[in-house]
Amino acid sequence: MLIDEVEVTVRGYADMDEKEIRKYISYIQEHDAKNLKGGRLTKLTISPAPTGEVNLNYVFGMPKFERIRRITGYLVGTIDRWNNAKRAEEKERVKHSGE
């Protein structure tokens, strides 16, 4: 099932409701926030542990990033905020392909 954009699989707990699953999702996101580095929780498997506790296996997706390029001496991700003169400079420059 999909809860808060997280693919959740529950094994061994037929009576677990969505509210409890959301609490586990929040717990993981709060306690592993420093390890996320911009990534987000994508998959969660909830199952019983041999000790009687709950076993949480989870996966974080890759963080979103913006490509940064050096254009006309500036480090930019996008040129949509440039004025017309700077856009013309970019259009007329000699482009060197690294491929």
PADRENDO-102207 format. One line per field, with one value per residue: residue number from 1; residue in three letters; x, y, z of N, C-alpha, C, O in turn. Coordinates in nm, 4 decimals, decimal comma. Layout:
N
num = [NUM:...]
residuo = [Ala:...]
n_u = [X:...]
n_v = [Y:...]
n_w = [Z:...]
ca_u = [X:...]
ca_v = [Y:...]
ca_w = [Z:...]
c_u = [X:...]
c_v = [Y:...]
c_w = [Z:...]
o_u = [X:...]
o_v = [Y:...]
o_w = [Z:...]
//
This chain:
99
num = [1:2:3:4:5:6:7:8:9:10:11:12:13:14:15:16:17:18:19:20:21:22:23:24:25:26:27:28:29:30:31:32:33:34:35:36:37:38:39:40:41:42:43:44:45:46:47:48:49:50:51:52:53:54:55:56:57:58:59:60:61:62:63:64:65:66:67:68:69:70:71:72:73:74:75:76:77:78:79:80:81:82:83:84:85:86:87:88:89:90:91:92:93:94:95:96:97:98:99]
residuo = [Met:Leu:Ile:Asp:Glu:Val:Glu:Val:Thr:Val:Arg:Gly:Tyr:Ala:Asp:Met:Asp:Glu:Lys:Glu:Ile:Arg:Lys:Tyr:Ile:Ser:Tyr:Ile:Gln:Glu:His:Asp:Ala:Lys:Asn:Leu:Lys:Gly:Gly:Arg:Leu:Thr:Lys:Leu:Thr:Ile:Ser:Pro:Ala:Pro:Thr:Gly:Glu:Val:Asn:Leu:Asn:Tyr:Val:Phe:Gly:Met:Pro:Lys:Phe:Glu:Arg:Ile:Arg:Arg:Ile:Thr:Gly:Tyr:Leu:Val:Gly:Thr:Ile:Asp:Arg:Trp:Asn:Asn:Ala:Lys:Arg:Ala:Glu:Glu:Lys:Glu:Arg:Val:Lys:His:Ser:Gly:Glu]
n_u = [0,0841:0,0319:0,1353:0,1505:0,3273:0,5032:0,6002:0,4524:0,4816:0,3247:0,3819:0,2671:0,1087:-0,2006:-0,3954:-0,2982:-0,3384:-0,3744:-0,3085:-0,1224:0,0826:0,1553:0,2691:0,5010:0,6321:0,6745:0,8398:1,0737:1,1516:1,2017:1,4049:1,6097:1,6770:1,9180:2,0745:1,9582:2,0283:1,8941:1,7539:1,4533:1,2177:1,1267:1,0483:0,9038:0,9056:0,7218:0,7449:0,7135:0,9598:1,1909:1,2183:0,9820:0,9410:0,8905:0,9971:1,1563:1,2223:1,3701:1,3999:1,5734:1,5265:1,7173:1,8453:1,6935:1,8511:1,9949:2,1287:2,4336:2,5980:2,8767:2,8453:2,9317:3,1115:2,9701:2,8334:2,5601:2,2265:2,0081:1,8972:1,6782:1,6233:1,7826:1,8723:1,7981:2,0394:2,2362:2,1330:2,1626:2,4409:2,4992:2,3805:2,5370:2,7884:3,0848:3,0411:3,1678:3,1802:3,1728:3,1504]
n_v = [-0,1183:0,2345:0,5012:0,8309:0,8788:0,6697:0,3430:0,0867:-0,2201:-0,4587:-0,7220:-1,0000:-0,8603:-0,8324:-0,6639:-0,4042:-0,0588:0,2351:0,4674:0,3852:0,2985:0,5413:0,6618:0,5074:0,5773:0,8530:0,8334:0,7119:0,9083:1,1279:1,0326:0,9531:1,1747:1,3212:1,1487:1,1388:1,3307:1,4893:1,2962:1,0930:0,8955:0,5991:0,3285:0,0967:-0,1749:-0,3500:-0,5753:-0,8550:-0,8899:-1,1407:-1,1030:-1,0070:-0,7441:-0,4724:-0,4956:-0,2790:-0,2254:-0,0218:0,2036:0,4705:0,7091:0,8530:1,1815:1,4776:1,6746:1,9644:2,0330:2,1945:2,4321:2,5880:2,8819:3,1348:3,2338:3,2220:3,0270:2,8357:2,7019:2,7279:2,9370:3,0961:3,3294:3,5242:3,8368:3,9886:4,0604:3,8975:3,6483:3,6589:3,6657:3,4100:3,2548:3,3153:3,2260:3,0168:2,6811:2,4059:2,0710:1,8046:1,5453]
n_w = [0,0000:-0,0441:0,1426:0,2312:0,0164:0,0490:-0,0076:0,1490:0,3206:0,5130:0,7278:0,9045:1,0837:1,0832:1,1797:1,1842:1,1636:0,9477:1,0850:1,2802:1,1121:0,9932:1,2169:1,2500:1,0125:1,0579:1,2834:1,1764:0,9885:1,1580:1,3319:1,1634:1,0199:1,0023:0,8568:0,6122:0,4158:0,2258:0,0896:0,0633:0,2440:0,0891:0,0788:0,3064:0,5230:0,7527:1,0110:1,2416:1,4951:1,6171:1,8901:1,9807:1,9412:1,7030:1,3718:1,1554:0,8307:0,5959:0,3111:0,1682:-0,0865:-0,3574:-0,3108:-0,4459:-0,6892:-0,8345:-1,1455:-1,1813:-1,3733:-1,5351:-1,6851:-1,8987:-1,7080:-1,4710:-1,2065:-1,2482:-1,2201:-1,3738:-1,6428:-1,6490:-1,5069:-1,6052:-1,7618:-2,0868:-2,2178:-2,0966:-2,1650:-2,4433:-2,4569:-2,3615:-2,5607:-2,7843:-2,7229:-2,7553:-2,7536:-2,5845:-2,6199:-2,3923:-2,4539]
ca_u = [0,0000:0,1054:0,0955:0,2377:0,4267:0,5940:0,5489:0,4533:0,4437:0,3073:0,3810:0,2471:0,0213:-0,3221:-0,4818:-0,2301:-0,4126:-0,2971:-0,2594:-0,0005:0,1852:0,2017:0,3573:0,6305:0,6936:0,7218:0,9520:1,1922:1,1919:1,2561:1,5276:1,7142:1,6821:2,0569:2,1326:1,8855:2,1036:1,8059:1,6737:1,3263:1,1764:1,0506:0,9933:0,9027:0,8492:0,6980:0,7262:0,7478:1,0963:1,1894:1,2154:0,8498:0,9343:0,8565:1,1132:1,1340:1,3224:1,3310:1,4913:1,5637:1,5564:1,8226:1,7976:1,6811:1,9565:1,9872:2,2555:2,4991:2,6924:2,9461:2,8111:2,9828:3,1787:2,8813:2,7812:2,4138:2,1473:1,9126:1,9171:1,5476:1,6156:1,8789:1,8169:1,8162:2,1806:2,3071:2,0832:2,2273:2,5806:2,5002:2,3433:2,6438:2,9182:3,1341:3,0105:3,2615:3,1133:3,2594:3,1106]
ca_v = [0,0000:0,3601:0,5963:0,9492:0,8567:0,5641:0,2092:0,0172:-0,3607:-0,5039:-0,8685:-1,0546:-0,7736:-0,8150:-0,5598:-0,2745:0,0431:0,3389:0,5627:0,3282:0,2992:0,6802:0,6878:0,4469:0,6615:0,9749:0,7949:0,6919:1,0367:1,2133:0,9789:0,9378:1,2983:1,3612:1,0566:1,1482:1,4134:1,5317:1,1857:1,0756:0,7579:0,5497:0,1949:0,0552:-0,3061:-0,3669:-0,7173:-0,8873:-0,9342:-1,2586:-1,0614:-0,9556:-0,6038:-0,4504:-0,4822:-0,1797:-0,2225:0,0911:0,2478:0,6111:0,7374:0,9511:1,3196:1,5542:1,7743:2,0481:2,0368:2,3252:2,4463:2,7164:2,9469:3,2725:3,2745:3,2122:2,8952:2,8476:2,5823:2,7615:3,0739:3,1595:3,4608:3,6150:3,9415:3,9618:4,0730:3,7779:3,5373:3,6719:3,6251:3,2641:3,1991:3,3396:3,1738:2,8938:2,5704:2,2946:1,9487:1,7131:1,4081]
ca_w = [0,0000:-0,0534:0,2466:0,2302:-0,0885:0,0928:-0,0374:0,2778:0,3257:0,6513:0,7370:1,0383:1,1636:1,0027:1,2366:1,1913:1,0891:0,8796:1,1856:1,3386:1,0070:0,9825:1,3315:1,2187:0,9090:1,1260:1,3697:1,0921:0,9309:1,2640:1,3899:1,0627:0,9401:0,9772:0,7598:0,4853:0,3212:0,1180:0,0376:0,1317:0,2677:-0,0258:0,1053:0,4464:0,5519:0,8962:1,0400:1,3799:1,5227:1,7039:2,0309:2,0135:1,9011:1,5623:1,2849:1,0500:0,7234:0,5123:0,2063:0,1314:-0,2268:-0,3825:-0,2982:-0,5691:-0,7025:-0,9532:-1,2177:-1,1809:-1,4842:-1,5431:-1,8117:-1,9093:-1,5846:-1,3553:-1,1730:-1,2524:-1,2423:-1,4788:-1,6917:-1,6676:-1,4417:-1,6661:-1,8489:-2,2300:-2,2558:-2,0511:-2,2474:-2,5742:-2,4373:-2,3499:-2,6907:-2,8811:-2,6783:-2,8161:-2,6626:-2,5945:-2,5767:-2,3185:-2,4887]
c_u = [0,0882:0,0496:0,1974:0,3545:0,5340:0,5275:0,5640:0,4065:0,4370:0,2961:0,3592:0,1609:-0,1043:-0,4078:-0,4155:-0,3032:-0,3189:-0,2377:-0,1283:0,1141:0,2420:0,2952:0,4953:0,7046:0,7509:0,8430:1,0810:1,2424:1,2530:1,3909:1,6407:1,7298:1,8256:2,1243:2,0683:1,9636:2,0176:1,7222:1,5429:1,2952:1,0902:0,9845:1,0059:0,8375:0,8414:0,6684:0,7618:0,8932:1,0888:1,1781:1,0783:0,8334:0,8950:0,9844:1,0774:1,2504:1,2795:1,4422:1,4656:1,6011:1,6670:1,7666:1,7870:1,7945:1,9391:2,1247:2,3089:2,6018:2,7613:2,9205:2,8548:3,0408:3,0938:2,8426:2,6303:2,3497:2,0508:1,9341:1,7855:1,5322:1,7154:1,8078:1,8522:1,9621:2,2585:2,2612:2,1478:2,3729:2,5905:2,4728:2,4581:2,7781:2,9557:3,1140:3,1055:3,1930:3,2132:3,2311:3,1931]
c_v = [0,1240:0,4580:0,7089:0,9325:0,7561:0,4304:0,1242:-0,1269:-0,4004:-0,6552:-0,9088:-0,9702:-0,7427:-0,6986:-0,4220:-0,1728:0,1507:0,4394:0,5134:0,3286:0,4398:0,7163:0,6273:0,5292:0,7883:0,9459:0,7817:0,8252:1,1285:1,1633:0,9607:1,0611:1,3382:1,2709:1,0670:1,2215:1,4504:1,4213:1,1747:0,9273:0,7114:0,4149:0,1628:-0,0814:-0,3203:-0,5140:-0,7437:-0,9341:-1,0553:-1,2237:-1,0117:-0,8083:-0,5946:-0,4272:-0,3857:-0,1841:-0,1148:0,1315:0,3952:0,6266:0,8401:1,0920:1,3862:1,6561:1,8481:2,0523:2,1794:2,3266:2,5812:2,7734:3,0923:3,3221:3,2655:3,0666:2,9078:2,7104:2,6041:2,9067:3,1493:3,2934:3,5609:3,7206:3,9096:3,9679:3,9475:3,6548:3,5396:3,6280:3,4726:3,1985:3,2088:3,2787:3,0465:2,7825:2,4551:2,1714:1,8586:1,5685:1,3511]
c_w = [0,0000:0,0493:0,2481:0,1336:-0,0484:0,0611:0,0889:0,2604:0,4724:0,6493:0,8822:1,1304:1,0817:1,0512:1,2447:1,1044:1,0327:0,9779:1,2475:1,2372:0,9905:1,0982:1,3078:1,1128:0,9718:1,2125:1,2881:1,0379:1,0359:1,3137:1,2901:0,9756:0,9071:0,8743:0,6219:0,3784:0,2006:0,0575:0,1140:0,1438:0,1511:0,0002:0,2532:0,4561:0,7030:0,9199:1,1857:1,3905:1,6159:1,8529:2,0742:1,9804:1,7539:1,4835:1,1714:0,9519:0,6259:0,4174:0,1802:-0,0150:-0,2376:-0,3671:-0,4347:-0,5736:-0,8336:-1,0171:-1,2185:-1,2935:-1,4741:-1,6817:-1,8037:-1,7771:-1,4595:-1,3317:-1,1633:-1,2658:-1,3570:-1,5208:-1,7040:-1,5965:-1,4992:-1,7500:-1,9949:-2,2740:-2,2168:-2,1303:-2,3863:-2,5656:-2,4318:-2,4849:-2,7912:-2,8417:-2,7533:-2,7145:-2,6900:-2,5386:-2,5067:-2,3527:-2,5995]
o_u = [0,2047:-0,0681:0,3170:0,4678:0,6435:0,4125:0,6758:0,3058:0,5320:0,2122:0,4255:0,1423:-0,1124:-0,4840:-0,4715:-0,3271:-0,2005:-0,1280:-0,0345:0,2288:0,3630:0,3899:0,5962:0,8258:0,8639:0,9381:1,1851:1,3625:1,3479:1,4820:1,7570:1,7896:1,8527:2,2214:2,1190:1,9653:2,0636:1,6290:1,5243:1,3408:0,9914:0,8756:1,1053:0,7278:0,9414:0,5788:0,8326:0,9423:0,9896:1,1332:1,0588:0,7234:0,8696:1,0697:0,9799:1,3636:1,1660:1,5596:1,3510:1,6963:1,7047:1,6529:1,8623:1,8288:1,8774:2,2252:2,2371:2,6822:2,7106:2,9677:2,8177:3,0216:3,1416:2,8214:2,5787:2,4106:2,0157:1,9833:1,7820:1,4360:1,7302:1,6986:1,9266:2,0044:2,3381:2,3420:2,1835:2,4233:2,6808:2,5351:2,4747:2,8721:2,8697:3,1646:3,1217:3,1527:3,3246:3,2828:3,1716]
o_v = [0,1187:0,4938:0,6849:0,9683:0,7563:0,4072:0,0935:-0,1533:-0,3785:-0,7112:-0,8573:-1,0069:-0,6377:-0,6408:-0,3313:-0,1970:0,1559:0,4906:0,5911:0,3557:0,4563:0,7927:0,6891:0,5484:0,8266:1,0241:0,8347:0,8522:1,2007:1,2432:0,9537:1,0536:1,3841:1,3121:1,0099:1,1795:1,4435:1,4487:1,2396:0,8454:0,7765:0,3892:0,1968:-0,1025:-0,3047:-0,5712:-0,6641:-1,0083:-1,0711:-1,3061:-0,9778:-0,7540:-0,6959:-0,3483:-0,4077:-0,1505:-0,1154:0,1004:0,4391:0,5645:0,9050:1,1185:1,3546:1,7163:1,7998:2,0730:2,2734:2,2344:2,6751:2,7203:3,1639:3,4376:3,2987:2,9915:2,9820:2,6158:2,5104:2,9884:3,2566:3,3653:3,6710:3,6979:3,8156:3,8891:3,8970:3,5666:3,4350:3,5611:3,4138:3,0981:3,1197:3,2806:2,9773:2,7897:2,4120:2,1692:1,8383:1,4782:1,2368]
o_w = [0,0394:0,0445:0,2643:0,1660:-0,1048:0,0984:0,1305:0,1948:0,5476:0,5788:0,9722:1,2464:1,0180:0,9737:1,3063:0,9861:1,0661:0,9555:1,2650:1,2726:0,9754:1,0797:1,3418:1,1225:0,9417:1,2153:1,3270:1,0409:1,0054:1,3355:1,3299:0,8683:0,7962:0,8108:0,5253:0,2627:0,0866:-0,0182:0,2169:0,0639:0,1173:-0,0509:0,3174:0,4043:0,7730:0,8577:1,2474:1,3054:1,6871:1,9326:2,1910:1,9907:1,6887:1,5240:1,0995:0,9868:0,5781:0,4376:0,1713:-0,0623:-0,1400:-0,4061:-0,5269:-0,4719:-0,9285:-0,9491:-1,2525:-1,3072:-1,4127:-1,7822:-1,7107:-1,7391:-1,3510:-1,4270:-1,0798:-1,3160:-1,4287:-1,4430:-1,7642:-1,6235:-1,4462:-1,8022:-2,0225:-2,3585:-2,2959:-2,1594:-2,4405:-2,6558:-2,4912:-2,5192:-2,8746:-2,9212:-2,8077:-2,6025:-2,8041:-2,4223:-2,5551:-2,2871:-2,6399]
//
